[in-house]
């Protein structure tokens, strides 16, 4: 996750162990294979951005989803 992007929201699917992070710049990132314990730690972290940079980024496979304009076809 680029440092200049703050975390707007995030969610977790315990079945697939996928973490989805939505950034303030509109981009979204999906991290695969994230254990529930790591997600729980993210939820309670004082700085979500710092936790992602230090504990998630580079440790789990990531896919980037670029931002989409409202009304844009998927």
Secondary structure, 3 states (H helix, E strand, C coil): CCCCCCEEEEEEECCCCEEEEEECCCCEEEECCCCHHHHHHHHHCCCHHHHHHHHHCCCCCEEEECCCCCCCCC
